[in-house]
Amino acid sequence: MMACCPTCHQPAPDSRLMVCLQTNVATYGERSTKLTRTGAEIAEVLRMAHPASVPLGTLLDRVYGAGNGNPATIFALISQLKRKLVPIGVSISNIKRTGYRLEFSEAA
């Protein structure tokens, strides 16, 4: 049986983390958290790339469009997203000179 998003009931991708872009809810195991629209977009980009890291430029392009945006804004958004995801067992690592990557706790 295919897993479904617990909030919108759409089929979920085959991943430990589910990010619903309709409801902006991230779910890992049995735990969920509400994200901002932008936080959900960033989380989805990181989820799709896992286990690879995502460069800052890619996140800027996804959130603001090609060639737009301020890196300081992405830093602030990542910081907010980290605070939202840690309680559900997901963290975001900053991989030096490479970008950002999702990390999962094994307890979920």
C-alpha positions as CSV (number, residue, x, y, z in Angstrom):
1,M,0.0,0.0,0.0
2,M,1.4,3.4,-1.0
3,A,1.9,5.9,1.8
4,C,-0.2,9.1,1.8
5,C,0.3,12.6,3.1
6,P,-1.5,12.7,6.4
7,T,-2.8,16.2,5.8
8,C,-3.9,16.2,2.1
9,H,-4.0,12.4,1.5
10,Q,-2.2,12.6,-1.8
11,P,0.2,9.7,-2.6
12,A,3.5,10.4,-0.8
13,P,6.9,10.0,-2.5
14,D,9.1,7.1,-1.5
15,S,11.1,9.0,1.1
16,R,11.4,9.0,4.9
17,L,10.5,12.7,4.9
18,M,7.2,13.8,3.3
19,V,6.7,17.4,2.4
20,C,3.2,18.4,1.3
21,L,3.4,21.6,-0.8
22,Q,-0.4,22.0,-0.7
23,T,-0.6,22.2,3.1
24,N,3.0,23.1,3.9
25,V,3.3,20.2,6.4
26,A,6.5,18.1,6.8
27,T,6.1,14.6,8.2
28,Y,8.8,12.2,9.3
29,G,7.6,8.9,10.8
30,E,4.6,9.7,13.0
31,R,5.6,13.3,13.6
32,S,4.6,16.4,11.6
33,T,5.2,20.1,11.7
34,K,3.7,23.0,9.9
35,L,6.1,25.0,7.7
36,T,5.9,28.3,5.9
37,R,5.3,28.1,2.1
38,T,9.0,29.0,1.5
39,G,10.2,26.6,4.2
40,A,8.2,23.8,2.5
41,E,9.7,24.6,-0.9
42,I,13.2,24.5,0.6
43,A,12.5,21.3,2.5
44,E,11.2,19.7,-0.7
45,V,14.3,20.7,-2.7
46,L,16.5,19.2,0.0
47,R,14.3,16.0,0.2
48,M,14.4,15.5,-3.6
49,A,18.2,15.8,-3.6
50,H,18.9,13.6,-0.6
51,P,21.5,12.2,0.0
52,A,23.3,14.8,-2.0
53,S,23.7,18.4,-0.8
54,V,22.0,21.4,-2.5
55,P,24.1,24.4,-3.4
56,L,23.0,27.8,-2.1
57,G,22.5,29.1,-5.6
58,T,20.0,26.3,-6.3
59,L,18.0,27.3,-3.3
60,L,18.1,30.9,-4.3
61,D,16.8,30.0,-7.8
62,R,14.0,27.9,-6.4
63,V,12.8,30.4,-3.9
64,Y,13.3,33.7,-5.8
65,G,13.9,32.7,-9.5
66,A,17.1,32.7,-11.4
67,G,19.5,35.5,-10.6
68,N,17.3,37.0,-7.8
69,G,17.4,37.0,-4.0
70,N,19.8,37.6,-1.3
71,P,21.9,34.8,0.3
72,A,21.3,36.3,3.7
73,T,17.6,35.6,3.3
74,I,18.2,31.9,2.5
75,F,20.5,31.7,5.6
76,A,17.6,33.1,7.8
77,L,15.0,30.7,6.1
78,I,17.3,27.7,6.7
79,S,17.7,28.7,10.3
80,Q,14.0,28.9,10.8
81,L,13.5,25.6,8.9
82,K,16.0,23.9,11.1
83,R,14.1,24.9,14.3
84,K,10.9,23.5,12.8
85,L,12.4,20.2,11.6
86,V,14.5,19.2,14.6
87,P,11.5,18.2,16.8
88,I,10.3,15.7,14.2
89,G,13.8,14.1,13.8
90,V,15.1,15.9,10.8
91,S,18.1,18.2,10.7
92,I,19.8,20.3,8.0
93,S,23.6,20.2,7.7
94,N,25.7,22.9,6.1
95,I,28.3,21.0,4.1
96,K,31.3,23.3,3.7
97,R,31.6,24.7,0.1
98,T,29.0,22.3,-1.1
99,G,25.5,23.3,0.2
100,Y,22.8,22.0,2.5
101,R,21.8,18.4,3.1
102,L,19.1,16.7,5.1
103,E,20.0,14.3,8.0
104,F,17.6,11.9,9.6
105,S,17.4,10.6,13.1
106,E,16.9,6.8,13.3
107,A,14.3,7.2,16.1
108,A,11.4,8.2,13.8
